[in-house]
């Protein structure tokens, strides 16, 4: 099941031409359950800040989430995976500095399953451009992910030129040394799931730190995990470093994340 709506109306192929040809825009993704979402303010902030930066015009993030609620009601859904993409049918790459009015594209798909398989990942040399924005320039993310899968892995882990771990293809990574969670510093998209989990871990009294994590030093850790809008899953190996799944850690992380309040989408 996938349904797509542009500015509240069912989208047509013509509606999507500008996005497909220019590939210029940004988005946020979320899980909606019974019409509610975790981290609502983080999603509206992301939508508003990126729209101003990319298009020079304002977007009401609350209105964008209201559109998502309305199209879910039209589709008769209370649970869904929701992606809100902001682009403009009036954007012209020949005159990119011109301020244009943004369009809101809402895509609905099936809810993500809470049970996710463990990941064996391959390191790849790559740093996301403009990582402060969740933009639609996803070609390298999926290219490296495809290469990793072709080599027998489940996904790709990105490493900067200095050898520092920065993020996964479409997820953030955390490392566990038995006492604290360490989050990599570096040029990465700070996802809403990571931000919510960090806040919740603080509230639960779980020690955390941020700092450079060198690829060569991963064997010092006992476990790893990936997080994004679809949930949590264990990372059990990176290249030749194998940890196995820490079931106690994953249960603790899931319990902490589950404590984050769910707020009405609209």
Secondary structure, DSSP 8 states (H G I E B T S, - for coil): -EEEEETTEE--HHHHHHHHHH---EEEEEEEBTTEEESHHHHHHHHHHHHHHHHSS---HHHHHHHHHHHHHHTT-SSEEEEEEEE-TT--GGGTTS----EEEEEEE----S----EEEEEEE---TTTTS-BS--HHHHHHHHHHHHTT-SEEEEE-TTSBEEEESSSEEEEE-SS-EEEE-SS----HHHHHHHHHHHHHT--EEEE--BGGGGGG-SEEEEEETTEEEEEEEETTEE----HHHHHHHHHHHHTS-EEE--
